Amino acid sequence: MSVQVLSLLPLSVLVLLLCAVCGAGMGFSVVEETLQEKCVNLDTSQNLDGDGFYQDGDVIIGALINVHNLAATPDLSFTGKAELAPCLDTWSLCIDVFGRIIFYLCILKSFQENSVQWAQAIVFAVEEINRSPSLLPGVQLGYHVMDSCSRYPHSLMAAMSMISGGNKTCGTTRPAKVLIGDSSSTQSILLSRTLRPLQIAVVSYLASCPCLSDRQKYPNFFRTVPSDAYQARTMAQMAKRFGWTWVGAVVADNDYGRGAVQVFEEEIKGTGICLAFYHTLYREQLAKDVARAAATVQASSARVILVFSWYMDVEVFLLELIRRNVTDRLFLASEIWSTSTYVLANPQLYTIAKGTLGVALRSAPIPGFDAHLRQLHPAPYPDNEFLRTLWENTFGCRLMKSSSKAIQKALPLCSGRESLEGVHSQFTDTSQLTVTYNIYLAVYAAAHALHALLECTPQNNSDSQIKPKCSSPDNITPAQLLQYIGQVHFTTQLGEEFYFQDGSIPPVYNLVNWQRAPDGSLQYVSIGRVDGNQLIINECLYPCCAVLTACPVRRGKSVTVQVINFWSNSFRNECVPRETEFLSFRETMGITLVSVAISGAVITATVALIFLYHKSTPVVKANNSELSFLLLLSLKLCFLCSLVFVGQPSLWSCRIQQAAFGISFVLCISCILVKTIVVLFAFHSTRPGSSALIRWFGPGQQRGSVLVFTSVQVVICAIWLSVSPPSPHRNFGIQGSKVILECTVGSVVGFACVLGYIGFLAAVCFLLAFFARKLPDNFNEAKLITFSMLIFCAVWTAFVPAYVSSPGKYSIAVEIFAILASSFGLLFCIFIPKCYIILLKPENNTKRFLMGKA
């Protein structure tokens, strides 16, 4: 009976079948043979050389690939029929055999096709190098690839086997001079520490723990993948950019996961981002840890979850969340599962995983690799157990030299006409080569180091005491090759420079977003990249997503930002329009500011009516009543111009608001400045020989001065509006699901000139009024102007930092508040004392009293 058939049988039927086999004493040899072949071979006490393949050469490159993903298992050592104790009855034997069969079925289920593709990257690279006339001419590379089984005992034993040259036939092979692997950071740490005394280089293609960058602890470790420190920093940058302030974390309970969270926490310090919770997933007790983490996610208000774990563990975690009906979270995926077709292919995860944002290893094409995979056949590689197993699983037939001698006996023999040309699977998919390309680069790094060593090319090691013998590859020692690997520098076939920096390659990542494909499945779409410490999001996407996107302009011009006006709903299964936000007339803050502005305008108009009614009195006539009425008009315009800032920004409102604000305030300050000058001239004209001053600066000159001062601001505003005017802008970067409608200032220089000119006039006015504050008079208007300008300058000095630090609509509210506060300060300080005399102290409204002669 085939493994495929066994896996489809109900549990009860399988139990009865096995018990029938056991009870009848028939077929037991088949079960025993299979278990002894596979299960026992996977026990840590046995030699694992059978789980891999070997190709001889002048120099051997060892490699560890996790083709099988094993969890913790109980002791399954099997004694066999002859050693069974008499007290063991048929049912005990049945249960024992049943447990072993189930374990074997689990092993077959954990067979990973994509890992076989990784192994073939080594085969392809070695064959390509051996054909190259320029790289290692006259030297044939060989390889020894073994299964690490995703567990450190297997990985370590396989590594020791390769470097010692042992194999399963009790014969000898050439020892490996360099090891490529392992995929896990924890296993790579153990390998590096174990092989460090032997000075054997370990080049990993997936171990990304930041701890492995410590050259003092791991001088023999290298990797063709960036350190996770950069990946965690990228996720922190994304959280800052999109305003996520409450983030949870679920990570693998190993160096990979814990190191990533440590870097993430360091990056978010002082940014306002908090880590809501932090849970680990341990492979040995995955069910328990997954349940605990899912319960925390369910209870937490955090909607963004950082997940650093192996993709199979992530699938279990997501399925548990679905079982708890927790489907409204956004996941930040680490590189190990952000592009995993294993997770993407599960229809149960389509809802919960849609919208996932991930940091992915950069993918790159390998010329000729697709054709290599398509033309593969087990015949030229008789010792490649991975390829044989893949072939039998893919085509449902058995080879003459089958990968399992017993379970596969019921399968038909392969015809020999099977071909991978039309097969679509994880093994044949070369659209996104990430880990595969890293392995490919690792082989080439070893080859270039070996080439430099054999040619005795100087590698900046003039002080080295190691003098390689260049006559033959047989003279090479692992210590020599280790030195040259650390100094390797070459150009890849894609034209990119390759070198190690502190044992790692420079950080380059892709940013991906999981979106629904037209057929309803999930697919990941590239939305940007990370180059060094720079986060770049530069792809235009047709559906909505959780990020700001940008479209490149045609013909190589500069990049233009085009923002998507949609956002994912809480379930991330459809696009909804983003909520727009601006300072509205209908909200409480808008209503309050508008009410205060209108009140100020009404009070100003009331004061103007009072002055108009009492225009012939000394208080109104003093210091040019015409300027007083012009000042009241400008104050009314200052109050009313604040209304233009409220409401949805448009092209005309953005241009009018700043110009109206600038011109109104300059008109107001110009009137006050001229009144101050008049006060100074009036008192100085009482001195002998100075009577001509006040005659020279008469009403006409005063009106002209106001016109000149105001005209300068008009010119500034005209230039500003014609060169780089303010315009409406949709700000997506402050709050994720909201669009902040605001007016950009256009030219910062223009805006600064408008504020600077107002500040200049106010400063001059304040200084002149301050000098005139002690002039002899019962009603010295310079005192009132001094206090009013003091308030004005204080308000606008505080405005600048408050405006810059206020987000969105609150910056507009700050500017309106500054306009209203300064306008009320001028109105109350200058005109309320006069209204007090006019209305409440009419007996003091005389020329003698005002001149201090009463």
C-alpha positions in Angstrom: 0.0 0.0 0.0 1.5 3.4 -1.0 2.2 6.2 1.5 -0.3 8.4 -0.4 -3.1 5.8 0.2 -2.1 5.3 3.8 -2.3 9.1 4.4 -5.9 9.2 3.1 -7.2 6.4 5.3 -9.3 7.3 8.4 -7.5 6.8 11.6 -9.8 4.0 12.8 -9.4 2.1 9.5 -5.6 2.5 9.7 -5.6 1.1 13.2 -7.7 -1.9 12.3 -5.5 -2.5 9.2 -2.3 -2.4 11.2 -3.7 -4.6 14.0 -4.9 -7.1 11.4 -1.4 -7.1 9.9 0.2 -7.5 13.3 -2.3 -10.1 14.6 -1.9 -12.2 11.5 1.9 -11.9 11.5 1.8 -11.0 7.9 3.4 -7.9 6.3 5.3 -7.2 9.5 8.6 -7.4 7.7 7.6 -4.6 5.4 6.8 -2.3 8.3 10.0 -3.3 10.1 12.1 -2.8 7.1 10.8 0.7 6.5 11.1 1.8 10.1 14.7 0.5 10.3 15.5 2.3 7.0 14.1 5.7 7.8 13.0 6.2 11.4 16.1 4.7 13.0 18.3 6.5 10.5 16.9 9.8 11.8 17.7 8.9 15.4 20.6 10.9 16.8 22.6 7.8 17.5 22.9 6.8 13.9 25.0 7.9 11.0 23.2 10.4 8.8 25.4 10.1 5.8 22.6 8.4 3.9 20.5 11.6 3.9 22.3 13.5 1.1 24.4 13.1 -2.0 28.1 13.4 -3.0 30.0 14.4 -6.2 33.8 13.9 -6.2 36.2 16.7 -7.2 39.6 18.2 -6.5 38.1 20.3 -3.7 34.9 19.5 -2.0 32.3 22.1 -0.9 30.1 20.8 2.0 26.6 22.0 2.3 23.8 21.6 4.9 20.2 21.9 3.6 17.1 21.4 5.8 15.1 19.1 3.4 13.1 17.6 6.3 11.6 19.8 9.0 11.5 17.6 12.2 9.9 18.4 15.5 10.8 16.9 18.8 10.1 13.2 18.8 10.1 10.5 21.5 12.6 7.7 21.5 11.5 5.5 18.7 14.3 2.9 18.8 12.9 -0.4 17.6 14.3 -3.7 18.7 12.8 -5.9 16.0 10.9 -9.2 16.1 13.7 -11.4 17.4 14.3 -9.3 20.4 10.6 -8.8 21.5 10.0 -9.9 25.1 7.5 -12.7 25.4 5.3 -10.6 27.6 4.5 -8.2 24.7 1.2 -9.2 23.3 -0.1 -8.5 19.8 -1.8 -5.3 20.8 1.3 -3.8 22.3 3.2 -4.6 19.1 0.4 -3.1 17.1 0.5 0.2 19.0 4.3 0.3 18.6 4.2 -0.3 14.9 1.3 2.1 14.5 3.2 4.9 16.2 6.2 4.3 14.0 4.1 4.4 10.8 2.5 7.6 11.9 5.9 9.1 12.5 7.1 8.1 9.1 4.0 9.7 7.5 4.8 12.9 9.3 8.4 12.8 8.0 7.1 12.4 4.4 4.7 15.3 5.0 7.6 17.5 6.2 9.6 17.0 3.0 10.2 20.5 1.6 10.3 20.8 -2.2 11.8 24.3 -2.1 14.8 23.0 -0.1 15.5 20.5 -2.9 15.7 23.5 -5.2 18.2 25.0 -2.8 20.3 21.9 -3.0 20.1 22.0 -6.8 21.5 25.6 -6.7 24.7 24.0 -5.4 24.8 21.4 -8.1 24.1 24.0 -10.8 26.7 26.5 -9.5 29.4 23.8 -9.2 28.7 22.5 -12.7 28.7 26.1 -14.0 32.1 26.9 -12.4 33.6 23.6 -13.6 32.7 24.7 -17.2 34.1 28.2 -16.8 37.5 28.7 -18.6 38.3 31.7 -16.3 37.3 30.6 -12.9 39.4 27.8 -11.4 40.7 26.5 -14.7 42.0 23.0 -14.4 40.3 22.5 -11.0 37.2 20.4 -10.6 34.9 21.3 -7.7 32.9 18.7 -6.0 30.1 18.9 -3.4 28.8 16.9 -0.5 25.2 17.9 0.4 23.5 16.6 3.5 20.2 17.1 5.2 20.3 19.0 8.5 16.7 18.1 9.3 16.2 21.6 10.9 17.7 20.3 14.2 21.1 20.9 15.6 22.1 17.3 16.5 21.6 16.3 12.8 23.3 19.4 11.5 26.3 19.0 13.7 26.8 15.3 13.0 26.4 15.9 9.3 29.0 18.6 9.4 31.5 16.5 11.3 30.9 13.7 8.8 31.6 16.0 5.8 34.8 17.5 7.1 36.1 14.1 8.2 35.3 12.5 4.8 33.1 9.7 6.2 30.1 8.2 4.4 27.5 5.5 4.9 29.4 2.8 3.1 32.2 2.9 5.6 34.5 4.1 2.9 36.1 7.5 2.7 35.5 10.6 0.6 37.4 13.8 0.3 36.8 16.0 3.3 35.0 19.3 2.7 37.3 22.4 3.0 34.4 24.8 3.5 30.8 24.4 4.7 27.8 26.2 3.3 25.0 26.3 5.9 23.1 26.1 8.0 19.8 27.9 7.6 19.1 28.4 11.3 21.0 31.0 13.4 21.2 28.7 16.4 22.6 25.8 14.3 25.1 28.2 12.7 26.3 29.4 16.1 26.9 25.8 17.1 28.7 25.0 13.9 30.9 28.1 14.0 31.9 27.5 17.6 32.6 23.8 17.0 34.6 24.3 13.8 36.4 27.4 14.9 39.4 25.5 16.4 39.7 23.6 13.1 39.6 27.0 11.2 36.9 25.8 8.8 34.8 28.5 7.2 31.0 28.4 7.6 29.1 30.3 5.0 25.4 30.5 5.8 22.7 31.4 3.3 19.9 32.2 5.8 21.2 32.6 9.4 20.6 36.3 10.1 21.0 36.7 13.9 22.8 40.0 14.7 24.9 38.2 17.2 26.7 36.4 14.4 28.3 39.7 13.3 30.6 39.5 16.3 34.0 38.8 14.6 35.6 38.1 18.0 33.3 35.2 18.8 32.6 33.9 15.2 35.7 34.7 13.1 35.0 31.7 10.8 31.4 32.6 10.1 30.2 34.3 6.9 26.8 34.7 5.4 25.2 35.8 2.1 22.2 37.3 3.9 22.1 40.6 5.8 22.0 40.7 9.5 18.5 40.9 11.1 19.5 44.1 12.8 18.8 45.9 9.5 15.5 44.0 9.0 14.3 45.0 12.5 15.3 48.6 11.9 13.4 48.5 8.7 10.2 47.4 10.6 10.8 50.2 13.2 11.1 52.7 10.3 7.8 51.4 8.8 6.1 51.8 12.2 7.4 55.4 12.5 6.3 56.2 9.0 2.8 54.9 9.2 2.1 56.1 12.8 1.8 52.6 14.4 2.3 53.3 18.1 1.1 50.1 19.7 2.8 47.0 18.2 2.9 43.4 19.4 5.5 40.8 18.7 5.4 37.0 18.3 8.8 35.5 17.5 10.7 32.2 17.5 12.3 31.3 20.8 15.8 31.3 19.5 18.6 33.7 18.6 16.8 34.7 15.4 13.6 35.8 17.1 15.0 37.2 20.3 17.7 39.2 18.6 15.2 40.8 16.2 13.0 41.9 19.1 16.0 43.3 20.9 17.0 45.5 17.9 13.4 46.6 17.3 13.0 47.7 20.9 16.3 49.7 20.7 15.1 51.4 17.5 11.7 52.5 18.9 13.1 54.1 22.0 12.0 57.8 22.3 9.7 57.6 19.2 6.4 57.1 21.0 6.1 53.6 19.7 5.5 50.9 22.4 5.8 47.2 22.4 2.4 45.9 23.6 3.5 42.3 24.2 6.2 39.9 23.4 5.6 36.1 23.0 7.9 33.3 21.8 7.2 30.1 19.9 9.3 27.1 20.8 9.3 24.3 18.4 9.4 21.7 21.1 6.1 23.0 22.6 4.6 24.7 19.6 0.9 24.0 20.3 1.2 25.4 23.8 3.1 28.5 22.8 0.8 29.2 19.8 -2.3 29.0 22.0 -0.8 31.4 24.6 0.4 33.9 21.9 -3.0 33.8 20.1 -4.8 34.4 23.4 -2.7 37.5 24.0 -3.2 38.8 20.5 -6.9 38.3 20.9 -7.0 40.2 24.2 -4.7 43.0 23.1 -5.7 46.2 21.5 -2.6 46.2 19.3 -3.6 45.9 15.6 -0.1 45.5 14.2 1.8 42.3 15.0 5.5 41.7 14.4 6.1 38.0 13.5 9.7 36.6 13.4 9.4 32.8 13.1 9.8 29.8 10.8 7.1 29.8 8.1 5.6 26.4 9.2 5.2 27.7 12.8 3.6 30.9 11.4 1.0 28.9 9.6 0.1 27.1 12.9 -0.1 30.5 14.6 -2.3 32.0 12.0 -4.7 29.0 11.9 -5.1 29.3 15.7 -6.0 33.0 15.3 -8.6 32.0 12.7 -10.0 29.5 15.1 -10.4 32.3 17.6 -12.0 34.5 15.0 -9.2 37.1 15.2 -8.9 38.3 11.6 -8.5 42.0 11.9 -4.7 42.3 12.5 -1.9 43.5 10.3 1.2 41.4 10.3 4.7 42.5 9.8 6.5 39.5 8.3 10.1 38.7 8.6 12.1 37.5 5.6 11.7 33.8 6.4 8.0 33.8 5.7 7.2 37.0 3.9 7.5 35.3 0.5 6.7 31.7 1.6 4.6 30.0 -1.0 3.9 27.4 1.7 1.8 29.9 3.6 0.5 31.7 0.6 -0.9 28.5 -0.9 -3.1 27.7 2.1 -6.7 28.9 1.3 -7.6 29.0 5.0 -5.2 32.0 5.4 -6.5 34.1 2.6 -8.6 36.3 4.9 -6.3 36.8 7.9 -3.1 37.1 5.9 -4.4 39.6 3.3 -2.6 42.9 3.7 0.5 41.5 5.4 3.6 43.7 5.0 6.9 41.9 4.8 10.6 42.4 4.5 11.9 40.0 1.9 15.3 38.9 0.9 16.2 40.4 -2.4 15.4 38.0 -5.3 17.6 37.8 -8.4 17.5 35.7 -11.5 20.1 32.9 -12.1 20.6 32.6 -15.8 20.0 29.0 -17.0 18.8 27.7 -13.7 15.2 27.3 -14.8 16.3 25.1 -17.8 18.6 23.1 -15.4 15.6 22.3 -13.2 13.3 21.4 -16.0 15.7 18.9 -17.6 16.6 17.2 -14.4 16.2 13.4 -14.2 17.3 11.1 -11.4 19.3 8.9 -13.8 22.4 11.1 -14.1 22.3 11.6 -10.3 21.9 8.1 -8.9 23.1 9.0 -5.4 20.9 12.1 -5.0 18.3 10.9 -2.5 16.6 14.3 -2.4 15.9 14.2 -6.2 14.7 10.6 -6.1 12.2 11.4 -3.3 11.0 14.5 -5.1 10.6 12.5 -8.3 8.5 9.8 -6.7 6.3 12.3 -4.8 5.8 14.4 -7.9 4.9 11.6 -10.3 3.5 8.9 -7.9 5.8 6.2 -9.2 8.9 4.4 -7.9 12.3 4.3 -9.3 14.4 1.2 -9.6 16.6 2.5 -6.8 13.8 3.9 -4.7 14.2 6.3 -1.9 12.3 3.9 0.4 12.5 0.2 -0.2 9.4 -1.0 1.6 6.6 1.6 1.6 7.0 2.4 -2.1 6.7 -1.2 -3.2 3.0 -0.8 -4.1 3.7 2.1 -6.4 4.1 1.4 -10.1 7.6 1.7 -11.6 8.4 4.9 -13.4 8.2 4.7 -17.1 11.2 6.9 -17.7 9.2 9.3 -19.8 8.3 11.5 -16.8 9.5 15.1 -17.2 9.5 18.3 -15.2 8.9 20.5 -18.2 5.2 20.9 -17.6 5.2 20.7 -13.8 4.3 23.7 -11.7 5.5 23.3 -8.1 7.6 25.0 -5.5 10.6 23.1 -6.9 10.2 24.4 -10.5 9.1 28.0 -9.5 12.0 30.3 -10.3 10.1 33.5 -10.3 11.5 34.7 -7.0 14.9 33.2 -6.2 15.8 34.5 -2.7 17.4 31.8 -0.6 18.3 29.9 -3.8 20.3 32.9 -5.0 22.0 33.3 -1.6 23.2 29.7 -1.8 24.4 30.3 -5.4 26.4 33.3 -4.2 27.9 31.3 -1.4 29.2 28.7 -3.8 30.7 31.4 -6.0 32.3 33.1 -2.9 34.0 29.9 -2.0 35.1 29.4 -5.6 36.6 32.9 -6.0 38.4 32.5 -2.7 39.8 29.2 -3.9 40.8 30.8 -7.2 42.7 33.6 -5.4 44.4 31.1 -3.2 45.5 28.8 -6.0 46.8 31.8 -8.0 48.5 33.3 -4.9 46.8 36.6 -5.7 47.7 39.2 -3.0 44.6 39.8 -0.9 45.9 42.7 1.3 47.6 40.1 3.6 51.2 41.2 3.4 51.5 40.6 7.1 50.1 37.1 6.9 52.3 34.3 8.0 50.3 31.8 6.0 52.1 31.1 2.7 49.9 28.9 0.5 51.4 26.3 -1.8 50.0 27.0 -5.2 51.0 23.9 -7.1 48.0 21.7 -6.3 44.6 21.8 -4.7 45.7 18.9 -2.5 47.9 21.3 -0.6 45.1 23.6 0.4 44.2 23.8 4.1 40.9 25.0 5.5 42.7 27.7 7.4 44.1 29.2 4.1 40.7 29.1 2.5 39.1 30.7 5.5 41.5 33.7 5.2 40.7 34.2 1.5 37.0 33.9 1.9 37.0 36.8 4.3 38.8 38.9 1.7 36.9 37.8 -1.4 35.7 40.6 -3.7 34.2 39.9 -7.2 31.6 41.0 -9.6 28.5 38.8 -10.0 27.0 37.9 -13.4 24.4 40.6 -12.7 27.2 43.2 -12.6 27.0 43.7 -8.8 30.0 43.8 -6.5 30.1 41.0 -3.9 32.1 41.3 -0.7 31.8 40.5 3.0 31.4 43.4 5.5 32.0 42.0 9.1 31.1 38.6 7.7 27.8 39.7 6.2 26.8 41.3 2.9 25.5 44.9 2.7 21.8 45.0 3.5 19.4 45.0 0.6 15.8 44.0 1.0 12.5 44.0 -0.9 9.3 45.3 0.7 6.3 43.1 -0.1 2.5 43.4 0.4 0.2 40.4 0.3 -2.7 41.1 -2.0 -5.6 39.2 -3.4 -5.0 37.9 -7.0 -7.8 38.0 -9.6 -8.5 34.3 -9.0 -9.0 34.9 -5.2 -5.7 33.5 -4.0 -3.0 35.5 -2.3 0.1 36.9 -3.9 2.9 39.1 -2.7 3.6 42.3 -4.6 6.8 44.3 -4.4 6.1 47.8 -3.1 9.6 49.0 -2.4 13.0 48.2 -1.1 15.6 48.8 1.6 19.0 49.9 0.5 21.3 50.3 3.5 19.4 52.3 6.1 17.2 54.0 3.5 13.5 52.9 3.3 12.2 53.4 -0.3 8.6 52.7 -1.3 8.4 53.2 -5.0 5.8 51.1 -6.6 2.3 52.0 -7.9 -0.3 49.3 -7.0 -3.7 48.9 -8.5 -5.4 47.8 -5.2 -5.3 49.7 -1.9 -2.7 48.7 0.6 -1.5 49.7 4.0 1.3 51.9 2.7 2.0 55.2 0.9 3.2 54.5 -2.7 4.9 56.5 -5.3 4.9 56.2 -9.1 8.1 56.7 -11.1 7.8 59.4 -13.8 8.3 58.3 -17.4 11.5 58.8 -19.4 13.7 58.6 -16.3 12.7 61.9 -14.7 12.5 62.5 -11.0 10.1 60.5 -8.9 6.6 62.0 -8.4 4.4 61.0 -5.5 1.0 59.7 -6.4 -1.0 58.7 -3.3 -3.7 56.1 -3.2 -7.0 57.4 -1.7 -8.2 54.1 -0.3 -7.4 52.1 2.8 -8.1 48.5 3.8 -11.1 48.0 6.1 -10.7 46.3 9.5 -10.9 42.9 7.9 -8.6 43.9 5.0 -10.8 42.2 2.5 -11.9 45.3 0.6 -10.9 48.8 -0.1 -12.7 51.7 1.5 -12.1 55.4 0.9 -9.7 57.0 3.4 -11.3 59.4 5.9 -10.4 62.9 5.1 -9.5 65.3 7.9 -9.3 69.1 7.9 -10.3 72.0 10.2 -14.0 72.0 9.5 -16.7 74.6 10.3 -18.8 71.8 11.9 -16.4 70.5 14.5 -16.0 71.9 17.9 -12.6 73.4 17.4 -13.6 75.0 14.1 -16.8 76.4 15.6 -15.0 77.9 18.6 -12.3 79.6 16.5 -14.9 81.0 14.0 -17.0 82.3 16.9 -14.1 84.0 18.5 -13.1 85.6 15.1 -16.6 86.9 14.4 -16.8 88.2 18.0 -13.5 90.1 17.5 -14.8 91.6 14.2 -18.0 92.7 15.9 -16.2 94.2 18.8 -13.9 96.1 16.4 -16.9 97.4 14.5 -18.6 98.5 17.7 -15.4 100.4 18.7 -15.4 102.0 15.2 -19.1 103.1 15.7 -18.2 104.6 19.1 -15.3 106.5 17.6 -17.4 107.6 14.7 -20.2 108.9 17.0 -17.6 110.8 19.2 -15.3 111.8 16.3 -15.2 115.5 17.4 -14.0 114.7 21.0 -10.3 115.2 21.9 -9.7 111.5 22.6 -10.7 110.6 19.1 -9.1 113.6 17.4 -5.8 113.0 19.3 -3.0 111.5 17.2 -4.8 111.6 13.8 -8.3 110.1 14.0 -7.9 109.0 10.4 -5.1 106.6 11.4 -7.3 105.3 14.2 -10.1 104.5 11.8 -7.7 102.9 9.4 -6.2 100.8 12.2 -9.7 99.6 13.2 -10.4 98.6 9.6 -7.1 96.6 9.5 -7.9 94.9 12.8 -11.3 93.9 11.5 -9.6 92.4 8.4 -7.2 90.5 10.7 -10.1 89.0 12.5 -11.9 88.1 9.3 -8.9 86.7 7.5 -8.7 83.9 10.1 -12.0 82.6 8.6 -10.3 81.7 5.4 -8.1 79.1 7.2 -11.2 77.1 8.3 -12.9 74.7 5.9 -11.7 72.3 3.2 -8.6 73.6 1.6 -8.9 74.6 -2.1 -6.6 76.3 -4.6 -8.1 79.8 -4.0 -8.4 79.5 -0.2 -4.7 78.4 0.1 -3.5 81.3 -1.9 -5.8 83.9 -0.3 -5.3 82.9 3.4 -1.6 83.6 3.6 -1.7 86.8 1.5 -4.7 88.2 3.4 -3.0 87.4 6.7 0.3 89.0 5.7 -1.2 92.2 4.1 -3.8 92.8 6.9 -1.2 92.6 9.7 1.3 94.8 7.9 -1.5 97.4 7.3 -2.2 97.1 11.0 1.4 97.4 12.2 2.0 100.2 9.7 -0.7 102.3 11.2 0.6 101.7 14.7 4.1 102.5 13.6 3.1 105.8 12.0 1.0 106.7 15.2 4.2 106.0 17.3 6.3 108.3 15.0 3.6 111.0 15.3 3.8 110.8 19.1 7.6 111.2 19.0 7.5 114.1 16.5 4.7 115.9 18.5 6.6 115.9 21.7 10.0 116.7 20.1 8.4 119.6 18.2 7.8 121.4 21.5 11.6 122.0 21.8 13.0 125.3 20.4 13.7 125.0 16.7 11.9 121.7 16.3 8.4 122.9 15.3 9.0 122.0 11.7 9.1 118.3 12.5 5.3 117.9 13.0 4.6 120.1 10.0 6.9 118.1 7.8 5.2 114.8 8.9 1.7 115.9 8.4 -1.5 113.8 7.6 -0.4 113.4 3.9 3.0 112.0 4.9 1.4 109.7 7.4 -1.0 108.2 4.9 1.9 107.9 2.4 4.1 106.1 5.0 1.3 103.6 5.7 0.9 103.0 1.9 4.6 102.5 1.4 5.0 100.1 4.3 2.0 98.0 3.1 3.1 98.1 -0.5 6.3 96.3 0.4 4.3 93.3 1.8 2.0 93.4 -1.3 5.1 93.0 -3.5 6.4 90.1 -1.4 3.1 88.3 -1.6 2.8 88.9 -5.3 6.2 87.4 -6.0 5.5 84.5 -3.7 2.1 83.7 -5.3 3.6 84.0 -8.8 6.7 81.9 -8.2 5.7 79.1 -5.8 2.2 79.7 -4.4 0.6 77.7 -1.6 -1.5 74.8 -2.8 -3.8 72.2 -1.3 -2.1 69.0 -0.3 -3.3 65.5 0.8 -1.0 64.3 3.6 -0.9 60.5 4.0 2.1 60.3 6.3 0.6 61.4 9.7 -2.3 59.0 10.3 -2.5 55.7 8.4 -6.2 55.5 7.6 -6.8 59.2 7.3 -5.9 61.8 4.7 -5.0 65.2 6.2 -6.1 68.0 3.8 -3.9 71.0 4.3 -2.3 73.9 2.5 1.4 73.7 1.7 3.2 77.0 2.0 4.8 76.4 -1.5 7.9 78.5 -1.1 9.3 78.4 2.5 11.4 81.4 1.6 8.2 83.4 0.6 6.4 82.4 3.8 9.5 83.4 5.9 9.7 86.8 4.1 6.1 87.5 4.9 6.5 86.6 8.6 9.9 88.3 8.7 8.6 91.6 7.4 5.8 91.6 9.9 8.3 90.9 12.7 10.6 93.6 11.5 7.9 96.3 11.5 6.6 95.1 14.9 10.2 95.2 16.4 10.7 98.8 15.1 7.3 99.9 16.4 8.0 98.3 19.8 11.4 100.1 20.2 10.0 103.5 19.2 7.0 103.1 21.6 9.3 102.0 24.4 11.4 105.1 24.0 8.3 107.3 24.0 6.5 105.7 27.0 7.7 108.3 29.6 6.9 111.4 27.6 4.9 113.9 29.8 1.2 113.5 29.1 -1.9 112.2 30.9 -2.8 110.2 27.8 0.5 109.1 26.3 -0.6 106.6 23.6 3.0 105.3 23.4 2.4 103.5 26.6 -0.6 101.7 25.2 1.3 100.9 22.0 4.3 99.5 24.0 2.0 97.0 25.9 0.2 96.0 22.7 3.4 95.4 20.8 4.8 93.4 23.7 1.8 91.1 23.6 2.0 90.9 19.8 5.7 89.9 19.8 5.2 87.4 22.5 2.4 85.7 20.7 4.2 85.4 17.4 7.5 84.3 19.0 5.6 81.4 20.6 3.8 80.7 17.3 6.8 79.5 15.3 7.8 76.4 17.4 4.1 75.6 18.1 3.3 75.7 14.4 6.2 73.5 13.4 5.5 70.8 16.0 1.7 70.6 15.5 0.5 67.9 13.1 -2.2 68.2 10.5 -5.2 70.5 11.2 -3.7 71.5 14.6 -1.1 73.6 12.9 -3.9 75.6 11.2 -5.6 76.0 14.6 -2.3 77.3 16.0 -2.0 79.9 13.3 -5.6 81.0 13.7 -5.1 81.3 17.5 -2.0 83.4 17.0 -3.9 85.8 14.6 -6.8 86.1 17.1 -4.7 86.5 20.2 -2.5 89.2 18.6 -5.5 91.0 17.1 -7.3 91.1 20.5 -4.1 92.3 22.2 -3.8 95.3 19.8 -7.6 96.1 20.0 -7.8 95.9 23.8 -4.5 97.7 24.6 -5.0 100.6 22.2 -8.7 101.2 22.0 -10.3 100.0 25.3 -8.7 102.8 27.4 -10.0 105.3 25.0 -13.5 103.8 25.0 -13.3 103.9 28.8 -12.8 107.6 28.8 -15.4 108.2 26.1 -18.1 106.1 27.7 -17.4 106.1 31.5 -15.2 109.2 32.1 -16.6 111.9 29.7 -15.4 114.6 32.1 -11.8 113.6 31.2 -12.4 113.8 27.5 -10.9 117.3 27.3 -7.8 118.7 25.7 -6.5 120.2 29.0 -6.8 116.8 30.8 -5.1 114.9 28.0 -2.2 117.4 28.0 -1.8 117.1 31.7 -2.9 120.7 32.5 -6.2 119.9 34.3 
